[in-house]
Amino acid sequence: MFRSDAYLHRITTFGIWALPILTFTIPSRLEPSTYASLDALAIVKLLILLVVFFGGSAAILARIRDAKTQSVLRPLFPFYLYFAWAMLSVLWTPRPAISVGQAGGLASLLVLASLIALVVTRQDRTESLMRMLGQMLLAFSIFVIAIQFFVPDLSGLNRRLMMGGNSGIVHPTAAGANASIGLLICMLCLFVGKYRWALRAALIGGVVHGTVLFYASSRMALLMAVLTVGLVLFLYAGNLVRAATISLFAVLLLVIVLVDPSFGSVLDSKSSTVQYITRGQSARQLTKVSGREEMWTKVWREYTKSKWIGHGYFITSEAGKLEVWSQKSNHTAHNIYLQILVSTGVIGLLLFLAAIGNLVVQFSRLIHGDRSMQNLATTLAVVAIWYFGWSLLCVSFMGPVRSESVVFFALIGIAMGRLPSLAGETRNTSRQARTPLLT
């Protein structure tokens, strides 16, 4: 049963569609901090993690003796070492329930990456997985924007309500990240992958993801979307698309000049445009990175208390709670490297960097493959730019399981699955080179 291809495809599909559900919550719900405080939603999320982890592990273990399976999964081995260190940190964490729960999320993502690597052994499967990722991200944004239109107070996109203590079904930063990476995936499939279905996906995704980006008012998500999508359009779109984009931008500037020749909407601090961009924050607050300076200073102070081993996976303080922004909680560090450093120490950070570095070295070999592999390498490089920028102000794919982390590990799995094909092509090419031509 577990060795069948049908089961492998089913559990992989379930993981891609079910894990992003962990992003959502119930308005004004307190996150459980102990095993005894698990509510119905927490139990559902736990069941999803358990199904993906144990169901996926069963499929992997059923094939683990195969030399091909071992070869496919080998690039992810350093990441599994980091996970082992994260689990070991439960021995000294002040809040074991949180550490175990978050490490469980990482375990499920690693299993998902491994499953995808076993599935994506051909180019047509690469295209199918990319399409599925795009559909998942689009469905996420459609659901969020539907709630925003029909029950706006429950969507969570209104930051004023959030600052007042009223939360929604999703954090605006998470919604913005999903829309930003979703828009990028659409454009990469269209202009780099050149898939037939990608034009319609890009048109629909542009409208839906763009709307979510507007309502989420996530400056970093919008910035990374503009930078990476702009890069794709500039380097990989045709001349017609470039000309249309430049013309649209020029028309937009012309309209602004005609409607507001004095640029009052930009220069006036009380204008709606400036208020949207600043989210009502003062210049002093903006220079302090929206309060992150206070966060980073306090988290760094906590790191100095346990430099080598940290305070336990996903725990950012010695006591398990840290008072920032007049709220005492287990805050994330809002920076992926500081988060890993304070929670798993120097040892954990070195293991993490070794895992990422190993993947970069392995995936760089894709540029020596055929056109489809080179396109995959390009996709990975552009997406890496997005994640690098995003992780500077967020914990990104090493935080709670979200759609953006599912995409990150899914792309790792896709690249891992294609590497053995590259090795096969290299051997065939070498063999042909050694064979003398018959005359």
C-alpha positions as a Markdown table, in Angstrom:
| # | Residue | x | y | z |
|---|---|---|---|---|
| 1 | Met | 0.0 | 0.0 | 0.0 |
| 2 | Phe | 2.6 | 2.6 | 1.1 |
| 3 | Arg | 4.9 | 1.7 | -1.8 |
| 4 | Ser | 2.3 | 2.3 | -4.5 |
| 5 | Asp | 2.6 | 5.4 | -6.7 |
| 6 | Ala | -1.1 | 6.2 | -6.2 |
| 7 | Tyr | -0.6 | 6.5 | -2.4 |
| 8 | Leu | 2.5 | 8.6 | -2.9 |
| 9 | His | 0.6 | 11.0 | -5.1 |
| 10 | Arg | -2.3 | 11.2 | -2.7 |
| 11 | Ile | -0.3 | 12.0 | 0.4 |
| 12 | Thr | 1.8 | 14.5 | -1.5 |
| 13 | Thr | -1.4 | 16.3 | -2.8 |
| 14 | Phe | -2.9 | 16.2 | 0.7 |
| 15 | Gly | 0.2 | 17.9 | 2.1 |
| 16 | Ile | 0.3 | 20.7 | -0.4 |
| 17 | Trp | -3.4 | 21.5 | 0.1 |
| 18 | Ala | -3.8 | 20.8 | 3.8 |
| 19 | Leu | -0.6 | 22.4 | 5.4 |
| 20 | Pro | -1.5 | 26.0 | 4.4 |
| 21 | Ile | -4.7 | 25.6 | 6.5 |
| 22 | Leu | -2.4 | 26.0 | 9.5 |
| 23 | Thr | -2.1 | 29.6 | 8.6 |
| 24 | Phe | -5.7 | 30.4 | 9.6 |
| 25 | Thr | -7.0 | 30.9 | 13.0 |
| 26 | Ile | -10.2 | 31.9 | 14.8 |
| 27 | Pro | -10.7 | 35.6 | 15.6 |
| 28 | Ser | -9.5 | 36.7 | 19.1 |
| 29 | Arg | -8.3 | 33.1 | 19.8 |
| 30 | Leu | -5.4 | 32.6 | 22.1 |
| 31 | Glu | -2.7 | 30.2 | 20.9 |
| 32 | Pro | -2.4 | 27.2 | 23.2 |
| 33 | Ser | 0.8 | 27.1 | 25.2 |
| 34 | Thr | 0.5 | 23.7 | 26.8 |
| 35 | Tyr | -0.7 | 20.3 | 25.8 |
| 36 | Ala | -3.8 | 20.6 | 28.1 |
| 37 | Ser | -4.9 | 23.9 | 26.4 |
| 38 | Leu | -5.4 | 22.4 | 22.9 |
| 39 | Asp | -8.7 | 23.5 | 21.5 |
| 40 | Ala | -10.7 | 22.1 | 18.5 |
| 41 | Leu | -8.7 | 24.2 | 15.9 |
| 42 | Ala | -5.4 | 23.2 | 17.4 |
| 43 | Ile | -6.4 | 19.5 | 17.3 |
| 44 | Val | -7.4 | 19.8 | 13.6 |
| 45 | Lys | -4.0 | 21.4 | 12.9 |
| 46 | Leu | -2.2 | 18.7 | 14.9 |
| 47 | Leu | -4.1 | 16.0 | 12.9 |
| 48 | Ile | -3.0 | 17.6 | 9.6 |
| 49 | Leu | 0.7 | 17.6 | 10.8 |
| 50 | Leu | 0.4 | 14.0 | 12.0 |
| 51 | Val | -1.2 | 12.7 | 8.7 |
| 52 | Val | 1.5 | 14.5 | 6.6 |
| 53 | Phe | 4.4 | 13.4 | 8.8 |
| 54 | Phe | 3.4 | 9.7 | 9.5 |
| 55 | Gly | 1.6 | 9.2 | 6.2 |
| 56 | Gly | 4.5 | 10.7 | 4.3 |
| 57 | Ser | 7.1 | 8.9 | 6.4 |
| 58 | Ala | 5.4 | 5.6 | 5.6 |
| 59 | Ala | 5.7 | 6.2 | 1.9 |
| 60 | Ile | 9.3 | 7.2 | 2.2 |
| 61 | Leu | 10.3 | 4.3 | 4.4 |
| 62 | Ala | 8.7 | 1.9 | 2.0 |
| 63 | Arg | 11.2 | 3.0 | -0.6 |
| 64 | Ile | 14.2 | 3.9 | 1.5 |
| 65 | Arg | 16.2 | 0.8 | 0.6 |
| 66 | Asp | 16.1 | 1.7 | -3.1 |
| 67 | Ala | 19.4 | 3.3 | -4.2 |
| 68 | Lys | 17.5 | 5.8 | -6.4 |
| 69 | Thr | 15.4 | 6.9 | -3.4 |
| 70 | Gln | 18.5 | 7.4 | -1.3 |
| 71 | Ser | 20.2 | 9.4 | -4.1 |
| 72 | Val | 17.1 | 11.6 | -4.4 |
| 73 | Leu | 16.8 | 12.4 | -0.7 |
| 74 | Arg | 20.5 | 12.8 | 0.0 |
| 75 | Pro | 20.6 | 16.6 | -0.5 |
| 76 | Leu | 18.1 | 17.1 | 2.3 |
| 77 | Phe | 20.1 | 15.2 | 4.8 |
| 78 | Pro | 21.8 | 18.3 | 6.4 |
| 79 | Phe | 18.3 | 19.8 | 6.9 |
| 80 | Tyr | 17.3 | 16.7 | 8.8 |
| 81 | Leu | 20.3 | 17.1 | 11.0 |
| 82 | Tyr | 19.1 | 20.6 | 11.8 |
| 83 | Phe | 15.6 | 19.2 | 12.6 |
| 84 | Ala | 17.3 | 16.6 | 14.9 |
| 85 | Trp | 19.0 | 19.5 | 16.8 |
| 86 | Ala | 15.7 | 21.3 | 17.0 |
| 87 | Met | 14.1 | 18.3 | 18.6 |
| 88 | Leu | 17.1 | 17.8 | 21.0 |
| 89 | Ser | 16.6 | 21.4 | 22.2 |
| 90 | Val | 13.3 | 20.2 | 23.8 |
| 91 | Leu | 15.6 | 19.0 | 26.7 |
| 92 | Trp | 16.4 | 22.6 | 27.7 |
| 93 | Thr | 13.5 | 24.7 | 26.4 |
| 94 | Pro | 11.3 | 26.5 | 29.0 |
| 95 | Arg | 8.2 | 25.8 | 26.9 |
| 96 | Pro | 8.4 | 22.2 | 25.5 |
| 97 | Ala | 4.9 | 22.3 | 24.1 |
| 98 | Ile | 5.7 | 25.1 | 21.7 |
| 99 | Ser | 9.1 | 23.7 | 20.8 |
| 100 | Val | 7.7 | 20.3 | 20.0 |
| 101 | Gly | 4.7 | 21.7 | 18.1 |
| 102 | Gln | 6.8 | 24.0 | 15.9 |
| 103 | Ala | 9.5 | 21.3 | 15.3 |
| 104 | Gly | 6.6 | 19.1 | 14.2 |
| 105 | Gly | 5.7 | 21.7 | 11.6 |
| 106 | Leu | 9.3 | 21.7 | 10.3 |
| 107 | Ala | 9.3 | 17.8 | 10.3 |
| 108 | Ser | 6.1 | 17.8 | 8.1 |
| 109 | Leu | 7.6 | 20.3 | 5.7 |
| 110 | Leu | 10.8 | 18.2 | 5.3 |
| 111 | Val | 8.6 | 15.1 | 4.7 |
| 112 | Leu | 6.6 | 17.0 | 2.1 |
| 113 | Ala | 9.8 | 18.1 | 0.3 |
| 114 | Ser | 11.0 | 14.4 | 0.4 |
| 115 | Leu | 7.6 | 13.2 | -1.0 |
| 116 | Ile | 7.7 | 15.8 | -3.8 |
| 117 | Ala | 11.2 | 14.8 | -4.7 |
| 118 | Leu | 10.0 | 11.2 | -5.2 |
| 119 | Val | 7.1 | 12.3 | -7.3 |
| 120 | Val | 8.7 | 14.9 | -9.6 |
| 121 | Thr | 11.0 | 12.6 | -11.6 |
| 122 | Arg | 10.0 | 14.0 | -15.0 |
| 123 | Gln | 9.4 | 17.5 | -16.5 |
| 124 | Asp | 5.7 | 16.9 | -16.9 |
| 125 | Arg | 5.4 | 16.3 | -13.2 |
| 126 | Thr | 7.4 | 19.4 | -12.5 |
| 127 | Glu | 4.8 | 21.4 | -14.5 |
| 128 | Ser | 2.0 | 19.6 | -12.6 |
| 129 | Leu | 3.5 | 20.5 | -9.2 |
| 130 | Met | 4.1 | 24.1 | -10.2 |
| 131 | Arg | 0.5 | 24.3 | -11.3 |
| 132 | Met | -0.7 | 22.8 | -8.1 |
| 133 | Leu | 1.3 | 25.3 | -6.0 |
| 134 | Gly | -0.1 | 28.2 | -8.1 |
| 135 | Gln | -3.7 | 26.9 | -7.5 |
| 136 | Met | -3.1 | 26.5 | -3.8 |
| 137 | Leu | -1.8 | 30.0 | -3.4 |
| 138 | Leu | -4.7 | 31.4 | -5.6 |
| 139 | Ala | -7.3 | 29.5 | -3.5 |
| 140 | Phe | -5.8 | 30.9 | -0.4 |
| 141 | Ser | -6.0 | 34.5 | -1.7 |
| 142 | Ile | -9.6 | 33.9 | -3.1 |
| 143 | Phe | -10.7 | 32.7 | 0.3 |
| 144 | Val | -9.2 | 35.6 | 2.2 |
| 145 | Ile | -10.5 | 38.2 | -0.2 |
| 146 | Ala | -14.0 | 36.7 | -0.1 |
| 147 | Ile | -14.0 | 37.0 | 3.6 |
| 148 | Gln | -12.7 | 40.6 | 3.3 |
| 149 | Phe | -15.6 | 41.5 | 0.9 |
| 150 | Phe | -18.4 | 39.8 | 2.8 |
| 151 | Val | -17.3 | 39.9 | 6.4 |
| 152 | Pro | -14.4 | 42.4 | 6.5 |
| 153 | Asp | -14.1 | 42.5 | 10.3 |
| 154 | Leu | -13.2 | 38.7 | 10.3 |
| 155 | Ser | -10.7 | 38.8 | 7.5 |
| 156 | Gly | -7.8 | 40.1 | 9.6 |
| 157 | Leu | -6.6 | 42.4 | 6.9 |
| 158 | Asn | -7.7 | 45.6 | 8.7 |
| 159 | Arg | -4.6 | 46.6 | 10.6 |
| 160 | Arg | -6.4 | 49.2 | 12.6 |
| 161 | Leu | -8.6 | 46.5 | 14.1 |
| 162 | Met | -5.6 | 44.3 | 14.7 |
| 163 | Met | -3.8 | 47.0 | 16.6 |
| 164 | Gly | -6.9 | 47.5 | 18.7 |
| 165 | Gly | -6.7 | 43.9 | 19.8 |
| 166 | Asn | -9.2 | 42.4 | 17.3 |
| 167 | Ser | -7.7 | 39.6 | 15.2 |
| 168 | Gly | -9.1 | 37.9 | 12.1 |
| 169 | Ile | -8.8 | 34.5 | 10.4 |
| 170 | Val | -5.4 | 35.4 | 9.1 |
| 171 | His | -2.6 | 37.8 | 9.9 |
| 172 | Pro | -2.3 | 40.5 | 7.2 |
| 173 | Thr | 1.4 | 39.8 | 6.9 |
| 174 | Ala | 0.7 | 36.1 | 6.1 |
| 175 | Ala | -2.0 | 37.1 | 3.6 |
| 176 | Gly | 0.4 | 39.5 | 2.0 |
| 177 | Ala | 3.2 | 37.0 | 1.8 |
| 178 | Asn | 0.9 | 34.4 | 0.2 |
| 179 | Ala | -0.3 | 37.0 | -2.4 |
| 180 | Ser | 3.3 | 38.2 | -3.1 |
| 181 | Ile | 4.8 | 34.8 | -3.7 |
| 182 | Gly | 1.6 | 33.7 | -5.5 |
| 183 | Leu | 2.0 | 36.5 | -8.0 |
| 184 | Leu | 5.6 | 35.7 | -8.5 |
| 185 | Ile | 4.9 | 32.0 | -9.1 |
| 186 | Cys | 2.3 | 33.0 | -11.7 |
| 187 | Met | 4.8 | 35.2 | -13.6 |
| 188 | Leu | 7.6 | 32.6 | -13.4 |
| 189 | Cys | 5.3 | 29.9 | -14.8 |
| 190 | Leu | 4.3 | 32.3 | -17.7 |
| 191 | Phe | 7.6 | 33.8 | -18.7 |
| 192 | Val | 10.2 | 31.3 | -17.5 |
| 193 | Gly | 8.4 | 28.0 | -17.6 |
| 194 | Lys | 6.3 | 29.1 | -20.6 |
| 195 | Tyr | 3.5 | 26.7 | -19.6 |
| 196 | Arg | 0.4 | 26.9 | -21.8 |
| 197 | Trp | -2.0 | 27.4 | -18.9 |
| 198 | Ala | 0.1 | 30.1 | -17.3 |
| 199 | Leu | -1.3 | 33.0 | -19.1 |
| 200 | Arg | -4.8 | 32.5 | -17.7 |
| 201 | Ala | -3.3 | 31.8 | -14.3 |
| 202 | Ala | -1.3 | 35.0 | -14.4 |
| 203 | Leu | -4.3 | 37.1 | -15.4 |
| 204 | Ile | -6.5 | 35.7 | -12.7 |
| 205 | Gly | -3.6 | 35.7 | -10.1 |
| 206 | Gly | -2.7 | 39.3 | -11.0 |
| 207 | Val | -6.2 | 40.5 | -10.1 |
| 208 | Val | -6.7 | 38.3 | -7.0 |
| 209 | His | -3.2 | 38.5 | -5.5 |
| 210 | Gly | -3.0 | 42.2 | -6.3 |
| 211 | Thr | -6.2 | 42.8 | -4.5 |
| 212 | Val | -5.0 | 40.9 | -1.4 |
| 213 | Leu | -1.7 | 42.9 | -1.5 |
| 214 | Phe | -3.6 | 46.1 | -1.5 |
| 215 | Tyr | -5.9 | 45.2 | 1.5 |
| 216 | Ala | -3.1 | 43.5 | 3.5 |
| 217 | Ser | -1.0 | 46.7 | 3.3 |
| 218 | Ser | 2.1 | 44.7 | 3.8 |
| 219 | Arg | 4.9 | 46.9 | 2.7 |
| 220 | Met | 7.6 | 44.2 | 2.5 |
| 221 | Ala | 5.3 | 41.8 | 0.6 |
| 222 | Leu | 4.5 | 44.6 | -1.9 |
| 223 | Leu | 8.1 | 45.6 | -2.2 |
| 224 | Met | 9.3 | 42.0 | -2.8 |
| 225 | Ala | 6.5 | 41.5 | -5.4 |
| 226 | Val | 7.5 | 44.6 | -7.3 |
| 227 | Leu | 11.2 | 43.7 | -7.2 |
| 228 | Thr | 11.0 | 40.1 | -8.2 |
| 229 | Val | 8.1 | 40.4 | -10.7 |
| 230 | Gly | 9.8 | 43.4 | -12.2 |
| 231 | Leu | 13.0 | 41.4 | -12.5 |
| 232 | Val | 11.1 | 38.6 | -14.3 |
| 233 | Leu | 9.4 | 41.0 | -16.7 |
| 234 | Phe | 12.6 | 42.8 | -17.5 |
| 235 | Leu | 14.7 | 39.7 | -18.1 |
| 236 | Tyr | 12.4 | 37.1 | -19.4 |
| 237 | Ala | 9.3 | 38.7 | -20.9 |
| 238 | Gly | 9.1 | 39.5 | -24.6 |
| 239 | Asn | 9.6 | 43.0 | -26.0 |
| 240 | Leu | 5.9 | 43.4 | -26.4 |
| 241 | Val | 5.2 | 42.8 | -22.7 |
| 242 | Arg | 8.1 | 45.1 | -21.7 |
| 243 | Ala | 6.8 | 47.8 | -23.9 |
| 244 | Ala | 3.2 | 47.4 | -22.5 |
| 245 | Thr | 4.5 | 47.5 | -19.0 |
| 246 | Ile | 6.5 | 50.7 | -19.6 |
| 247 | Ser | 3.6 | 52.3 | -21.4 |
| 248 | Leu | 1.2 | 51.4 | -18.5 |
| 249 | Phe | 3.6 | 52.9 | -16.0 |
| 250 | Ala | 4.0 | 56.1 | -18.1 |
| 251 | Val | 0.2 | 56.4 | -18.5 |
| 252 | Leu | -0.1 | 56.0 | -14.7 |
| 253 | Leu | 2.5 | 58.8 | -14.1 |
| 254 | Leu | 0.7 | 61.0 | -16.6 |
| 255 | Val | -2.7 | 60.5 | -14.9 |
| 256 | Ile | -1.1 | 61.4 | -11.5 |
| 257 | Val | 0.4 | 64.6 | -12.9 |
| 258 | Leu | -2.9 | 65.6 | -14.5 |
| 259 | Val | -5.0 | 64.8 | -11.4 |
| 260 | Asp | -2.5 | 66.1 | -8.8 |
| 261 | Pro | 0.1 | 68.4 | -10.5 |
| 262 | Ser | 1.3 | 69.7 | -7.1 |
| 263 | Phe | 1.9 | 66.1 | -5.9 |
| 264 | Gly | 0.0 | 66.9 | -2.7 |
| 265 | Ser | -1.1 | 63.3 | -2.4 |
| 266 | Val | 2.6 | 62.3 | -2.0 |
| 267 | Leu | 4.0 | 65.3 | -0.1 |
| 268 | Asp | 1.1 | 65.8 | 2.3 |
| 269 | Ser | 1.6 | 63.6 | 5.3 |
| 270 | Lys | -2.2 | 63.5 | 6.0 |
| 271 | Ser | -3.1 | 62.4 | 2.5 |
| 272 | Ser | -4.7 | 59.0 | 2.0 |
| 273 | Thr | -1.7 | 57.8 | -0.2 |
| 274 | Val | 0.9 | 58.6 | 2.5 |
| 275 | Gln | -1.3 | 57.2 | 5.2 |
| 276 | Tyr | -1.6 | 53.9 | 3.3 |
| 277 | Ile | 2.1 | 53.6 | 2.8 |
| 278 | Thr | 3.1 | 54.6 | 6.3 |
| 279 | Arg | 0.0 | 52.9 | 7.9 |
| 280 | Gly | -0.3 | 55.9 | 10.2 |
| 281 | Gln | 3.2 | 55.5 | 11.6 |
| 282 | Ser | 5.4 | 58.4 | 12.3 |
| 283 | Ala | 8.8 | 59.0 | 10.7 |
| 284 | Arg | 10.5 | 57.9 | 14.0 |
| 285 | Gln | 8.6 | 54.7 | 14.0 |
| 286 | Leu | 9.5 | 54.0 | 10.4 |
| 287 | Thr | 13.2 | 54.6 | 11.1 |
| 288 | Lys | 13.0 | 52.0 | 13.8 |
| 289 | Val | 11.6 | 49.5 | 11.3 |
| 290 | Ser | 8.1 | 49.6 | 12.8 |
| 291 | Gly | 9.3 | 48.6 | 16.3 |
| 292 | Arg | 11.6 | 45.8 | 15.1 |
| 293 | Glu | 14.6 | 47.7 | 16.5 |
| 294 | Glu | 13.2 | 47.2 | 20.0 |
| 295 | Met | 12.4 | 43.6 | 19.2 |
| 296 | Trp | 15.9 | 42.8 | 17.8 |
| 297 | Thr | 17.6 | 44.6 | 20.7 |
| 298 | Lys | 15.8 | 42.5 | 23.4 |
| 299 | Val | 16.0 | 39.2 | 21.5 |
| 300 | Trp | 19.8 | 39.8 | 21.0 |
| 301 | Arg | 20.1 | 40.3 | 24.7 |
| 302 | Glu | 18.3 | 37.0 | 25.3 |
| 303 | Tyr | 20.6 | 35.3 | 22.8 |
| 304 | Thr | 23.7 | 36.3 | 24.9 |
| 305 | Lys | 22.3 | 34.3 | 27.8 |
| 306 | Ser | 22.7 | 31.0 | 25.8 |
| 307 | Lys | 24.9 | 31.5 | 22.8 |
| 308 | Trp | 25.8 | 28.0 | 21.8 |
| 309 | Ile | 22.6 | 26.0 | 22.2 |
| 310 | Gly | 19.9 | 28.7 | 22.4 |
| 311 | His | 16.7 | 28.6 | 24.5 |
| 312 | Gly | 14.9 | 25.8 | 22.6 |
| 313 | Tyr | 13.4 | 25.6 | 19.1 |
| 314 | Phe | 11.1 | 28.6 | 18.4 |
| 315 | Ile | 11.7 | 30.1 | 21.8 |
| 316 | Thr | 13.2 | 33.6 | 21.8 |
| 317 | Ser | 13.9 | 34.1 | 25.5 |
| 318 | Glu | 15.3 | 32.4 | 28.6 |
| 319 | Ala | 12.0 | 32.5 | 30.4 |
| 320 | Gly | 9.9 | 31.6 | 27.4 |
| 321 | Lys | 8.2 | 35.0 | 27.4 |
| 322 | Leu | 9.5 | 38.4 | 26.4 |
| 323 | Glu | 7.9 | 41.8 | 26.9 |
| 324 | Val | 7.9 | 43.7 | 23.6 |
| 325 | Trp | 5.5 | 46.4 | 22.5 |
| 326 | Ser | 3.9 | 46.3 | 25.9 |
| 327 | Gln | 2.9 | 42.7 | 25.4 |
| 328 | Lys | 4.5 | 39.7 | 27.2 |
| 329 | Ser | 4.6 | 36.7 | 24.9 |
| 330 | Asn | 6.9 | 34.3 | 23.0 |
| 331 | His | 7.4 | 36.8 | 20.2 |
| 332 | Thr | 9.2 | 35.7 | 17.0 |
| 333 | Ala | 12.4 | 37.6 | 16.3 |
| 334 | His | 11.1 | 39.1 | 13.0 |
| 335 | Asn | 14.4 | 38.0 | 11.3 |
| 336 | Ile | 15.0 | 34.4 | 10.3 |
| 337 | Tyr | 18.7 | 34.4 | 11.2 |
| 338 | Leu | 18.2 | 36.0 | 14.6 |
| 339 | Gln | 15.3 | 33.6 | 15.2 |
| 340 | Ile | 17.4 | 30.6 | 14.5 |
| 341 | Leu | 20.3 | 32.0 | 16.6 |
| 342 | Val | 18.4 | 32.8 | 19.7 |
| 343 | Ser | 16.3 | 29.5 | 19.6 |
| 344 | Thr | 18.9 | 27.0 | 18.6 |
| 345 | Gly | 22.2 | 28.9 | 19.2 |
| 346 | Val | 25.4 | 29.1 | 17.2 |
| 347 | Ile | 25.3 | 25.3 | 16.7 |
| 348 | Gly | 21.8 | 25.5 | 15.2 |
| 349 | Leu | 22.7 | 28.4 | 12.9 |
| 350 | Leu | 25.7 | 26.6 | 11.6 |
| 351 | Leu | 23.6 | 23.5 | 10.9 |
| 352 | Phe | 21.0 | 25.6 | 9.1 |
| 353 | Leu | 23.5 | 27.5 | 7.0 |
| 354 | Ala | 25.2 | 24.2 | 6.1 |
| 355 | Ala | 21.8 | 22.8 | 5.0 |
| 356 | Ile | 21.0 | 25.9 | 2.9 |
| 357 | Gly | 24.5 | 26.0 | 1.5 |
| 358 | Asn | 24.4 | 22.3 | 0.5 |
| 359 | Leu | 21.1 | 22.9 | -1.4 |
| 360 | Val | 22.5 | 25.9 | -3.2 |
| 361 | Val | 25.6 | 23.9 | -4.3 |
| 362 | Gln | 23.5 | 20.9 | -5.4 |
| 363 | Phe | 20.8 | 22.9 | -7.2 |
| 364 | Ser | 23.4 | 25.0 | -9.1 |
| 365 | Arg | 24.1 | 21.9 | -11.1 |
| 366 | Leu | 20.7 | 22.4 | -12.8 |
| 367 | Ile | 22.2 | 25.1 | -15.1 |
| 368 | His | 24.1 | 22.3 | -16.9 |
| 369 | Gly | 21.0 | 20.4 | -17.8 |
| 370 | Asp | 18.5 | 20.8 | -20.6 |
| 371 | Arg | 16.3 | 23.8 | -21.1 |
| 372 | Ser | 13.6 | 22.7 | -18.6 |
| 373 | Met | 16.3 | 22.3 | -15.9 |
| 374 | Gln | 17.8 | 25.6 | -16.7 |
| 375 | Asn | 14.3 | 27.2 | -16.4 |
| 376 | Leu | 13.9 | 25.5 | -13.0 |
| 377 | Ala | 17.3 | 26.9 | -11.9 |
| 378 | Thr | 16.1 | 30.3 | -12.9 |
| 379 | Thr | 12.9 | 29.9 | -11.0 |
| 380 | Leu | 14.8 | 28.8 | -7.9 |
| 381 | Ala | 17.1 | 31.8 | -8.2 |
| 382 | Val | 14.4 | 34.4 | -8.5 |
| 383 | Val | 12.3 | 32.8 | -5.7 |
| 384 | Ala | 15.5 | 32.7 | -3.5 |
| 385 | Ile | 15.7 | 36.5 | -4.0 |
| 386 | Trp | 12.2 | 36.8 | -2.7 |
| 387 | Tyr | 12.8 | 34.7 | 0.3 |
| 388 | Phe | 16.1 | 36.4 | 1.2 |
| 389 | Gly | 14.4 | 39.8 | 1.2 |
| 390 | Trp | 11.3 | 38.5 | 3.0 |
| 391 | Ser | 13.4 | 36.8 | 5.7 |
| 392 | Leu | 15.2 | 39.9 | 6.7 |
| 393 | Leu | 12.1 | 41.3 | 8.5 |
| 394 | Cys | 10.2 | 38.0 | 9.1 |
| 395 | Val | 11.0 | 34.4 | 10.2 |
| 396 | Ser | 9.7 | 33.3 | 6.8 |
| 397 | Phe | 9.9 | 29.6 | 6.1 |
| 398 | Met | 11.4 | 28.8 | 9.5 |
| 399 | Gly | 8.4 | 30.2 | 11.3 |
| 400 | Pro | 4.9 | 28.6 | 11.8 |
| 401 | Val | 3.7 | 26.6 | 8.9 |
| 402 | Arg | 2.2 | 28.9 | 6.3 |
| 403 | Ser | 1.6 | 28.8 | 2.6 |
| 404 | Glu | 5.0 | 30.5 | 1.9 |
| 405 | Ser | 6.9 | 27.8 | 3.8 |
| 406 | Val | 5.0 | 25.1 | 1.9 |
| 407 | Val | 6.1 | 26.7 | -1.4 |
| 408 | Phe | 9.7 | 26.9 | -0.1 |
| 409 | Phe | 10.0 | 23.3 | 0.7 |
| 410 | Ala | 7.9 | 22.2 | -2.3 |
| 411 | Leu | 10.4 | 23.9 | -4.6 |
| 412 | Ile | 13.3 | 22.2 | -2.8 |
| 413 | Gly | 11.5 | 18.9 | -3.4 |
| 414 | Ile | 11.0 | 19.6 | -7.1 |
| 415 | Ala | 14.7 | 20.5 | -7.6 |
| 416 | Met | 15.8 | 17.4 | -5.7 |
| 417 | Gly | 13.5 | 15.2 | -7.8 |
| 418 | Arg | 15.1 | 16.6 | -11.0 |
| 419 | Leu | 18.8 | 16.2 | -10.0 |
| 420 | Pro | 19.0 | 12.4 | -10.7 |
| 421 | Ser | 17.8 | 13.1 | -14.3 |
| 422 | Leu | 20.7 | 15.6 | -14.7 |
| 423 | Ala | 23.2 | 12.9 | -13.6 |
| 424 | Gly | 21.7 | 10.5 | -16.1 |
| 425 | Glu | 22.1 | 13.0 | -18.9 |
| 426 | Thr | 25.7 | 13.6 | -17.9 |
| 427 | Arg | 26.5 | 9.9 | -18.0 |
| 428 | Asn | 24.9 | 9.5 | -21.4 |
| 429 | Thr | 26.7 | 12.5 | -22.8 |
| 430 | Ser | 30.1 | 11.2 | -21.5 |
| 431 | Arg | 29.4 | 7.7 | -22.9 |
| 432 | Gln | 28.6 | 9.1 | -26.3 |
| 433 | Ala | 31.7 | 11.2 | -26.2 |
| 434 | Arg | 33.8 | 8.1 | -25.6 |
| 435 | Thr | 32.2 | 6.0 | -28.3 |
| 436 | Pro | 34.0 | 6.4 | -31.7 |
| 437 | Leu | 31.9 | 7.5 | -34.6 |
| 438 | Leu | 31.3 | 4.8 | -37.2 |
| 439 | Thr | 32.4 | 5.7 | -40.7 |
